[in-house]
Amino acid sequence: MGVRELAFECISSSEHGVTLQEVCSFLALERHTVAKYLDVLRSQGLINFKQAGMSKLWFATKHPFIEVLKNEDISDGIKSIADSVGRVAIVNKDYKVEWSNSGIKEAQCFEALAHSKERCQNCPASRTFKTGKVHEANIGETLVITRPLKDNKGNVVGIVEIRK
């Protein structure tokens, strides 16, 4: 196993995150060497960090695609592709919009996308979260298609919702 894989294993084995120093100790490598590997893993969307005082706590991401979309350059490129399809959103298990080509974030999908105060009656997103399969439904005059986003264990961690 290479250094990158070992660093990822160290980080993903912790529920609460690990510091750079802990990863350095695990790998028996210098701080700046490990920092470069963490930057690579972060650019791939596999890990991220939260600032905790003066330290960064590194943790494995639930879904690399969602993390990569937080990079504005990549997000803008995907947005231009998504604009040709219709309204596209990445929605998490709490039905909050993580990313959309219309710029909406952090709102409940049914509020932001369907302009409703409650979940859609025949919500394809909830069916996709339950079954892990693609679903579609007509909501009003809009066709809504949902596709699952799965983690490396096959668990649905989000969905791609397309509205045409």
C-alpha positions in Angstrom: 0.0 0.0 0.0 1.3 3.5 -0.9 1.6 6.5 1.3 -1.6 8.1 -0.1 -3.6 4.9 0.6 -2.2 4.6 4.1 -2.9 8.3 4.8 -6.5 7.8 3.6 -6.8 4.6 5.7 -5.6 6.5 8.8 -8.1 9.3 8.3 -11.1 7.1 7.3 -10.6 4.9 10.4 -11.4 7.8 12.7 -15.0 8.8 13.4 -14.0 12.2 14.8 -11.2 13.2 12.5 -7.4 13.2 13.0 -4.8 16.0 13.1 -1.9 16.3 10.8 0.4 15.3 13.6 -1.6 12.0 14.1 -1.3 11.2 10.4 2.4 12.0 10.6 2.9 9.6 13.5 0.9 6.9 11.8 3.0 7.2 8.6 6.3 8.0 10.3 6.8 10.9 7.9 7.6 14.6 8.1 4.8 17.2 8.4 5.3 18.9 5.0 5.5 15.6 3.2 2.2 14.4 4.7 0.6 17.8 4.1 1.2 17.3 0.3 -0.5 13.9 0.4 -3.4 15.3 2.3 -3.7 18.1 -0.3 -3.9 15.5 -3.1 -6.5 13.5 -1.3 -8.5 16.7 -0.7 -8.3 17.7 -4.3 -9.8 14.3 -5.2 -12.7 14.9 -2.8 -11.8 11.9 -0.6 -11.0 13.9 2.5 -11.7 17.3 3.9 -11.0 19.2 7.2 -12.6 21.3 9.8 -10.8 24.0 11.6 -10.6 23.2 15.4 -8.8 26.1 17.1 -5.3 26.1 15.6 -5.6 22.6 14.2 -7.3 21.0 11.3 -9.2 17.9 11.9 -9.1 15.7 8.8 -11.9 13.3 8.0 -13.1 11.1 5.1 -15.9 12.6 3.0 -19.1 10.8 2.5 -19.1 11.2 -1.2 -16.2 12.5 -3.2 -18.4 14.0 -6.0 -20.2 16.3 -3.5 -16.9 17.5 -2.1 -15.4 18.1 -5.5 -18.4 20.3 -6.4 -17.4 22.7 -3.6 -14.4 23.6 -5.8 -15.7 26.7 -7.8 -13.7 26.0 -11.0 -15.1 22.4 -11.2 -18.5 23.5 -10.1 -18.7 26.1 -12.9 -17.7 23.6 -15.5 -20.4 21.1 -14.3 -22.9 23.9 -14.1 -22.5 24.7 -17.8 -23.1 21.1 -18.7 -26.1 20.8 -16.3 -27.6 23.9 -17.7 -28.2 22.1 -21.0 -30.1 19.3 -19.2 -32.5 21.3 -17.0 -32.5 22.2 -13.4 -30.0 19.9 -11.6 -29.4 19.6 -7.9 -27.4 17.4 -5.6 -29.5 16.7 -2.5 -28.4 15.1 0.7 -30.3 12.6 3.0 -31.8 15.5 4.9 -33.3 16.8 1.6 -31.1 19.8 1.7 -29.6 21.1 -1.6 -25.8 20.7 -1.5 -25.3 22.1 -5.0 -27.5 23.2 -7.9 -26.9 24.7 -11.3 -29.3 27.6 -10.3 -27.0 28.5 -7.3 -29.5 27.4 -4.6 -27.8 25.8 -1.6 -28.7 24.7 2.0 -32.5 25.0 1.4 -34.8 21.9 1.5 -35.2 20.6 -2.0 -39.0 20.9 -1.9 -38.8 24.5 -0.9 -36.1 25.5 -3.3 -37.0 23.5 -6.3 -40.7 22.8 -6.0 -41.6 26.0 -4.1 -43.6 24.0 -1.5 -43.6 24.0 2.3 -43.7 20.2 2.5 -42.2 17.3 0.7 -43.7 16.5 -2.7 -46.6 14.0 -2.5 -45.0 11.5 -4.9 -41.4 12.4 -4.1 -39.0 10.4 -6.3 -36.1 11.5 -4.0 -37.5 9.6 -1.0 -38.0 6.5 -3.2 -34.4 6.8 -4.4 -33.1 7.1 -0.9 -35.1 4.0 0.1 -34.3 1.8 -2.9 -31.0 3.1 -4.2 -32.5 3.1 -7.7 -33.4 5.7 -10.3 -37.0 7.1 -9.9 -39.0 9.6 -11.7 -42.3 11.4 -11.2 -44.4 14.2 -12.6 -44.7 17.0 -10.1 -47.1 19.5 -11.5 -46.0 19.9 -15.1 -42.3 19.1 -14.3 -40.7 15.7 -14.8 -38.4 15.0 -11.9 -35.7 12.3 -12.2 -33.6 11.2 -9.2 -30.4 9.1 -9.3 -28.6 7.8 -6.3 -25.1 8.9 -5.2 -23.5 6.0 -3.2 -20.5 5.8 -1.0 -17.8 3.2 -1.4 -19.9 0.8 0.7 -22.9 1.1 -1.6 -25.0 3.3 0.8 -27.0 6.1 -0.7 -25.6 9.4 0.6 -27.3 11.8 -1.7 -29.1 12.0 -5.0 -28.8 13.9 -8.3 -32.2 15.5 -9.0 -33.0 16.6 -12.6 -36.1 18.7 -13.3 -37.2 19.1 -16.9 
